[in-house]
Amino acid sequence: MERRHARYPFLDDARHAVGNAEFDLQSLAADERVRERASERVERALDDGTVGEPSRATRVELLSYPLARVLVSLVDEHVLTRKYARAEAATAHDRLADAENRRELKSARTERLTSEELLAEFDLATDVHTDGDGYRVAVGAYLPLAADMRGEEWRLVNRALSDGEVSISTTDLDELLRKAIERRVAEGLPLSVPDGIADALESTVAEIRERLAELDLTRDIDTVVPDRFPPCMKALLDSVQKGEHLPHHSRFAITSFLTSIGMSTDEIIDLYMVNPGFGEDITRYQTDHIRGETSPTEYSPPSCATMQSYGDCVNMDDRCETISHPMAYYEQALDDADEELSDWRDDEVDADDEAEADA
Ligand code: SF4
């Protein structure tokens, strides 16, 4: 078992090292140090997008990785799987850069993993060539790698293409390799976990679920696409816009959802204003309170369980079966969109511009 395996546990070599060590999952689940480090990997992924400080014991560090994947599988929430895979990839990326900066040191040399080795790991060695300033990637290899990248710059139409190869910078290559690591970590998740192991990990899984429920799932979202809202929020928004009277908990649910996806108080008022009798003053007061401007707390929208208990969970669809929070529904719906989504706020600005031009 080498230190390098523990630093980059997604590598095939590391997987073989775990296999050769002949540890069974039952004994890993019972090993307190491995279980704690595995749990830390997952919880830190939720908290700050890292997997935390590595254990000084190579054995614990390496074995905590397969157990962390088991924990993620048992929780089985799309948002957790994605955040965990991203955190493992980000940590590997940081370690690669750190080892590169310390390459003169003997300890760093033994842990170092070069870009060439990573390309070989992902079967890309023959598809990627350096061209002095940057790299050239065979278009057949570029397209699947870039498919999950966010940003117009990754679209093939925005890239220089010649002789079936796409030009990319060194930074781009780093980003593509990070995405390849992320995919490798998420590969095969959720795993099928035997009941005995699930029972042994029950309390650890419950803690992760609790952390997930408490988490402010709004950090990454600043996109308003009403078509992608969860069915409960679509129904509540529809009621507000029709001028129907909503009980306090329902109004709190829709307003906290809208603040959580990045809408300002004025934008929420604009969205509600389809119905002229909606009460601007009370909406402004409630929205400022929920977003924490006139109160000590920034409120998060209720979980699905709370929505169900108040009778606000309506029109459930297939995606609802896979999530436990309306924010997770929305985040997943945005991620799964095939086409470029248009933000409601941009549409409003365009409509205002057209109206001004017509006047
Ligand atoms: S399951 Fe959750 S997201 Fe779906 S409608 Fe009910 S409360 Fe909304």
Residues whose N, C-alpha, C, O or C-beta is under 5 A from the ligand:
A	BS01	SF4	P230 P231 C232 C304 M307 C313 V314 M316 C320 H325 P326 Y329
